[in-house]
Amino acid sequence: MIKRILALALAALPLPALAQEGEVVRSERANFRLTTFATGLERPWGAALLPDGRLLVTERPGRMRLVGRDGAVSRPLSGVPQVEAASQGGLLDVALSPDFDRSREIFFCSATLVQGGALTRLTRARLAADGAGLEAVTPILDATPAQNSGRQHYGCRIAFGADGRLYLSTGDRNVDRMRSQRLDDLAGKVLRVDREGRPQADNPFAGQPGARAEVFSHGHRNPQGMARNPWTGSLWLVEHGPRGGDELNILRPGANYGWPVVTHGVNYSGTTISEQSSAPGMVDPIRVWTPVISPAGLAFYDNPAFPGWQRSLFVAALNSPGLVRLTTDGDEVTGEERLLFDRRIRMRDVLVAQDGALLVLTDEAEGRILRLAPG
């Protein structure tokens, strides 16, 4: 509730302006020029970089658009299915198939109404050759059971692992927290499936009575960022804690990340959720943020444009709003730097463009894509 109140208060403020369009910002390891790359987006949530340099962007109210290399925003694409755009729900992440060059296949996830309530849905589609719409739109996985009360904590990040499989994060839905611990329930999990939405035979709980075969890991609260480490192949996941206790985790098959049995946070009222912050059989996060940053999209940086940012992980932060840069060594975090926190701009996702610039989606009614380029 406190996070929602703060978000509404920030949304009521005037649209934050860049201190000076094109200004050069000095950071620990690089200076960058900050500009507005694109405008005219409503609550952009996820984006995928096409091979030709354009961006495929989702807007939470239920639209998908293409953003040109010049920042021009297209009309809404046709063929996007209806979503449950209420509270934290709507059209959320989007990702390209690994063979997009050949198949033009994309995957996106959304909050969707079905019989019994709302859930996180994974959908496969094909981007039309003319870029005007989606074709062959097919729902392939629902994170059941649906929940009638509450429209929060959908998770909904997509990543492809080094194994070529699709990984989808789902949230606990913020009503019955123990859904995250139940293996017959797809909420509060990371799921591992093929491109048809089918669980893999080597998934950790495949064949176990009373467990869903799609489950790769469990005990997650609201994971809104996931990315593959290009140097180790591991998948890294960030998730929102309650009041305190945002987490960065490295995914392991069959692992239990603890929520709500263990947590570094408390209820928004200040009352205790659990006396334990660690327990046998549960995996500890590799980093915890208290006070929270409300971490969202992730991007590893491996481009010569910013030599000082090599082997960094960038985290889009919603509250406190800004961009977090983590220095990494293999599967360890060795340092942290906070960028643009003085701008009061809620940041939802971050990508690395082909030229090495960072592109950041802002969580605003008059949403933008910011560009951080060598300055």
N, C-alpha and C positions, 0 to 999 in steps of 0.2 A: 504494500500500500504506500509506504514512504517513497519508494522509487517512482511509483506512478504519480504521486503528488508533485515530486520534484520535476518529473518529465513534463507534466502539464504546466507547471510554473515556468519552466524554460520555454515551452512552446508559446506561452503568452507574451514573452518578451519580443521586442523588435528583432527581425532577422539579423543575426550577427554579420557584420561586414568584415571583410579582410581589412586589416589596418591600412594597407595600401596595395591596390591591385598590382601584382608583379613585384612586390617587395622581396628582398633577399633576407631569409631567416638564417641565423647562425646557430648551429647545433654542435654537439660534442665532436662529431666525426665528419660532418659535412655541412656545407652551406647550400641552401636550396631556394629556388625562386617559387613563390606561392602565387598561383593564379586560379581563376575559375575556368574550368574546361567546358562545363556544360551547365545549363539551368533548365527550368521548366519541368522538373520531375517532382511528383508528389510522393513523399516518404519512400524514396528508393531503398531497397532492402538487399538485393543481391545482384551480382553482375558476372558475366563470363566474357573473356576476351576472345574474339573470333580471329581466325588466322589472318584475315585481311586488315586487322587493326581496329575494326569496329567493336563496340561493346553491346552485348545483349543485356538489358537491365530490366529488373522487375520493380514494379511499384506496389506497395502493400495494398492499396485499395483494389487491386486486381487487374492491372495493366502490365504489358510487357512492351518495351520499345527498343529500337536500335539507336545507338549514338555513334555518329560518324567520326572519322579521324579528325574532323574539324570541329567536333563538339556539337554538331547539329543533331537535334532530337527528332526522331521520326514520329509519325502518327502511331497510335496504339496498334499493335499487331492483332490481326484477326485470329480467331480460333482458340483464344485463351479461355479456359473453362471458368465458370463461376466459382468464387471462393467465399469463405466466411470472413469478411473484412470487419471484424469487431474486436475491440480491445487490442491485444497483441497479435491477433490473427490476420490473415490475408494471404496474398501471393508473396512468397518469401524467397527462398534461394533458387538459383539456376546454375547448371553446370553443363559443359559440353561432353559428349561421348569422346573417349580417347581416339576414335576413328572418325571424328566429325568431318574431316576433309572429304571422306568418301561417303559417309552415311547421312550427314547433316542432322544427326540425331542429337537431341538435347534432353535433359532431365530437369524437372523443377518440382519443388515441394510447396505445399500450401496448407492452410487451415481450411477444412472442407466440412460441410454439413452432410451427414448421412442419417439414416434411421437410428435413433438413439442419442444423437447429439453431434458434437464436433470432434474431429481428429486431425492428425497430421497425415497428409496424403502425398505419395510420390507418383509423379506422372512422367511418361515418356512421350516425346513428340518429335516431329521433324520440322526444321526451319525451311520454309518454302524457298525455292531458288531465287525468287525475286525479293526475298526478305520482307514481304508484306504480311506474312501470317504464319501460323502453325498448321501442320498437316499431321494426319495419323495420330491424333491426340489420344493417348491410352493410359488410364490409371493402372498402375502395376502393383501398388502396395499401400494398404491402409494400416496405420498404427493403432490397431484395435486393442481394447474395446473403446467405442466412442463414449464421450462424456457429455452429459447434458448441461451441467452447471459449470460456469467458468469459461473464459475465453483467453486463457493465458498459458504461458510455458509450453509452446509448441516445439521448441528446439529448431529443427528444420534447416540444418546445414548439410550439404552434399560434398563428398570428396571421393576421388578414385584413388585407391591404394596402389602400391607398387605391384600388387598381384593382379591389377586390372579390374578388381571388383569394386562395386559401388557401396559406399558407406553413407548412411543417413543417421543424423542425430535426431532424437525425439526428446521432448521435455516431459516432466512429471505431471503437467497440467494443473498443478497448484491447488488441488482440492484434497485428494488422498495421496499424501506424499509416499506412502509405502508402495504405490504402484511401481516405483523405481526398483524396488527389491524383488518384486514378483516376476518370475521367469515365464509365466504364462500370459504376461501383459507386455505390450510393446511400448508403453510409455516409460520415459526416463532411461532410455537405452541408446546404444549405437547399434544399428542393424547392418548386416553385411549380406548383400544379394547380388545376383547377376543382372544383366540388362533387361531381363524379363520380370524382375522383381522376385525371383525365386531364391530361397535360402540355399547356401552352399553346403555340400555334403561334409566338408571339413570344418564347418562352423563349430565353435566349442560346445554348444548345447544340442547339436543335431542328434536326434535319437534318444535324448534324455526324456523320460516320462514327465509330463507336467511342465515342460519347457518349450517355448517357441524356438524353432530352428533358426529363425532370422537373427536372433540375439548374438551380438559379438561381445558387448560389454554392458554392464548395468550399474545401477546406483548413481545415475546422473540427475541433476536438478533441472537445468535449463541451458543446454549446450548450444550456443549460437555462433561458434567459430570452430572450423576444422580445416587443417591443411597438412599436406604431406611434406615432411622434411626431406629435401632433395639430396642431402648428404648421407642420411642413414636409412631412408625409406619408411621411417616410423610416421604414424599419424598423431598429430598434436591437436588437443581439444581444449577450448576454454568454455567455462560455464559460469552463469550468474549464481552467486551465493545469495542468501537472504540479506540481512543487515550485517555486512561483513562476510568474508569467506568466499570471494570470487576465486576460482581455481583455474590453473593450467595443468592439464594432465597429458600423459603419453599413453596412448591406447595399447592395451595388451589383450590378447584373446581370452575370453572367459573371466576377465578381471571385474571385481566389484569395487566401485569408487566411493561407496559408503553412504551416499545420501539416502534417507535422513538419519541413518544410524550414527554416523559421524559427520561433523561439520565444524568449520571454524567460525561460523556465524551464529546469530541469534534471530529470533522473530523480530519483525519490525516494531513490535511493542516493547522489545527489550527482554522478553521472557526467553527462557532456555529451550532450545530444540533438543539438544543432546548434551550430556556431560562429557562426551568423548569427541576428541578431534582426530583420533587414530585408534585403530583396533586391529587385532590379528585377522588375517584373511581379507583385509580391505586395503586398497592401494592408496597411498598418500599422494597428494598433488605435488608437483615439482615446484610450484610457486603459488602463493596465496596473496590476495590483495584485501587488506582491511585498513582503512576504509575502502569501499568497493570502487571499481572503475566501470562496472557493467560491460565486460568485454564482449565484442561481437566478432566481425570478420577478421580473418588472419591471412597473412601473406609472408612467406619466406622470401628473402632478397638474395638473388644471385645474378647480378648484372654488373658489368664494368662501369656503368655510368656513374655510380657512387661507390668508389673503392672502399671508403670508410664504412659503408653499410653492408659490406659483404658478410654473409652468414648471420644476418639479423633476422629476427621475426618481428613483423609489425602487427600490432593489435589495435583495431578500431575500438574506441571506448565511448560509451554513451553517457556515463554519469559516474565520476566527473568526466566531462567530455574532452576528448583530444585523441592523440595518437601516441601509443606506447611502442618504443623500440627496445626489444630485448636482444642482447648479444648472446650468441649460442656457441657451444663447443660440443659437437656431436649431439647427444640427447641431454645436454645440460644447459641451464641458463647461467650466464656469468655476469650479467649486468643489465641495468635498465635505465632508459632515458625517456623523459616525457616531452612530447612535442605539441605545440599549439594548444596547450591547456588553457592559455590565457584568452582564447578566442570564443569560448562558450559555444562551440559548435559540436553538436552530437554527431558522432561518426559511426556509421553502421557497417561499412565494409571497406576493404582496401585491396587493391590489385597492383601488380607490377606490369606496366605497359611494355611494349616491345622495345621502346627506346630507353628503358630503364627508369622512366619517371614513375612516381607513385600516383595512383588515382584513388581518391577517397570519396565514397558516397556519404552524403550528409543526411541525417534523419530529421528532416524538416518538411513542413507542409509545402514550402517552396524550395524543394530539394535541389541540391547542386552536386556536381562532381568537381572536386578540387584537384589540382595538379601540382605535384611537388617535383620540380625538375632541377638539374644542376644549375646553380646560379653563379 
